[in-house]
Amino acid sequence: MPRGKPEMARKIAQRKLVDRLASEPAYGPLQAVLATTYELDSTFIETDLLPAVLGLGAWDDRSWASRIALERALAGLEAVSILTDLRKYRGRPRSLHVEVVPAVGAPGQLLHAKVLLLVHENAVRLQAGSANLTDAGYRHNREVVLPLVASEGTPEVAALVRSALREMPALLGPWWSKGAERVRALADEKLSAWAGAMPEGVEFVWGGGEEPIWKRFLGRWPKGERVGRLSVVSPFWSEEGPNGPFTRLVGTLQADGLLESNVEVTLYVEAEPGERGGYRPRLPALGRFDPASLGLRMSAVAVDPRPSDDGVGEDVLKRRALHAKVVVMEGPRTTLAYVGSANFTTPGWGAGEDPRRAHIEAGFTLALAAPDAAGLLPPTTGRPVVIDPGIADVPAPEMDAEAAVPTFLRDVRLEPEDDRLRLLVAVIPEKVHGPFHIALHGDVTQVLLEAGPGGAAEHRLGLKPDTLRTLLRDQQVTVSWWEGTDPSDFPVNVDLDARAALPVGPGDGKPGEHLLLQYYQGRIAYPDLFPPPPGYEEDSESLHSPADETRVDTSRIQSYQVREFVEALQGIRDDIRAASAGTQATMRLALLGPVSPIALARQIRDAALEKRRSPTAAGFQLVEIAGCLPEESLHESVSPAWGPLVKEAREKVESFLEQIAHLHAEQLGPKTTFQRYAETMLRRKASTVAR
């Protein structure tokens, strides 16, 4: 970004961040999402964030059609990963296509960064600031967020976003997952092709690493220019001592001869009702700090909590709590600003003795031509109050308790095991100091795992069908451990390699053979494959009546089965051809998901094994499905991922055929008429596709 251009600074003054989530058509389809947040509001994520970034339009949480549309869209993404602090975990979104990774870093360290990364086909969007993924953060609070959009036409922005992502895996080590890395790698692949020179005047800054925020901030100040004014916007403060952020920042400037005498410092703080109406500043918790000892004239001013008049509806009637974090340092020629997630506290700005114990924060430093600070500072109300040692003696708020959560637990997820799912429970052995057990959510008597010190780092558990259905429904487990006074909830995630097998509806959530055939025949729409459970309103404008899996009992009518199947083959081919032009995730979903040729083949295999279908009829159907799975496609832009996925799908169909042939060798085995038919048909279909 060219120096002296305040466009980005002015953008952060825009209100109602939720309105900024929608994408532009030029960005192309969304491919992946990665977010970090201190507080997580699962309802906001499901009803606001995800529908907005996926372009699903108006969202009705009571509509089953909306639910299915969201699940289908999420299944088509490469990954959705949300990293959050375990101490603030209060539940996960209902979709298992969304990974929620709660963890705890070094002692005293919080994951406080608020970063949202959206990877599109033609753009990578990154925003960082003060807003948690909550309704309050995106609708009601006074927040600060700086949005970036990188594309082929913005090489400077691409370089900046790439630099921001480079440090993420190391800093977020306790939280970093395969899903998070999938999103970062996908973004980096695009950014590396677009990136040019780094922009002048703007830098992405992480906290919690080797160099604290306060040092990186001062490192951007021009040599020889003296600071005459300092403005700090922060809703939370810490007692100012030898390692306080003011002492570190101002003391270093003094030592370097870069501070004017009697520097004016303005603290922008939360407003509280005044004695005669109006508002007054809520004094910051600085302890017995004397600003004059650093040569400062300090005052506090209340940020106006009244809603703006730029909107309509009940949102504008809500009081806007201060949650923005901004620091502005001004000289005669330069304005240097920090906007991000870090409160002006000792752990927020890394002012303590060990910067690696600082909170993990994220934000930007902006070097602007003076006087460009106006767009960075919020509106105020009432008179300022002078800060002196007596008036600033306000108790600091207590930090979150460290021992209130199971810090030893690293991961609980479902992973693939052949055609089934098993449960992986991963712990940090050096943090296990007593017995613990993992149980089904809300029922500590239904124990899944019981272990203690000296155990393995990973436990893999086979699951009974009823237990798996319960985990898929509840999507959480209950943890009891040696020092926990009360059991704690912990989310269940699903391994990336198992997402294609996830059910869409509740319970089993997988349509049967009759519904799959109706779908491929074009008789029903995708949502009709999944009837709504009790409590959901059916869409009154649906073009189709709810599909019926057992409308007519034709399970023994062989000719009916074959005719229905043959009528669906063209729909299967059309679906596969359309999927070949999509993302790797949509390809996998269309080939291997709950609505796919493999799902249909599995239903046919099971019907034969359960003697509901003759081996010959099932074998014929499986051969025809395998023939619909070419390793090449007529679409000119087939991804390199297409061939391996088709190969995987064909191998699954062939394995189903082998299972049946093994049990019925006299009809389907070697040297039978069926075997010659199968070999001939598959060779002919392969050569036809090649031509």
ABEGO torsion letter per residue (X at the ends): XBBGBAAAAAAAABBGAAAAABBBAAAEBBABBBBBBABBBAAAAAAAAAAAAAGAEBBBAABAAAAAAAAAAAAABABBBBBBBAAABAEBBABAABBBBBBBBBBGBBBABBBBBBBBAABBBBBBEABBBBAAAAAABBBBBBBBBBBAABAAAAAAAAAAAAAAAAAAAAABBAAAAAAAAAAAAAAAAABBBBBBGBBBBBBGBABBAAAAAAAABBBGBBBABBBBBBABBBBBBAABAAAAAAAAAAAAGABBBGBBBBBBBBBBBBAAEEBBBBBBBAEABBAAAAGBBBBBBBBBABBBAABBEAAAABBBBBABBBBBBBBAABBBBBBEABBBBAAAAGABABAAABBBBBBBBBBBBOBAAAAABBBBBEBBBBBBAAAABBBBBBBBBAAABBAABABBBBBBBEABBBBBBBBBAAABABBBBBBBBGBAABBABBBBBGBBABBBBBBBAAAAAAAAAAGBBBBBBAABABBBBBBBBBBAAAAAABBABBEAGBBBAAAAAAAAAGABBAAAABBBBBGBBBBAABABBBBBAAABBAAABAAAAAAAAAAAAAAAAAAAAAAAABBAAAAAAAAABABBAAAAAAAAAAAAAAGABBAAAAAAAAAAAAAABBABBABAABBAAAAAAAAAAAAAAAAAAAAAAAABAAAABBGBAAAAAAAAAAAAAAAAAAX
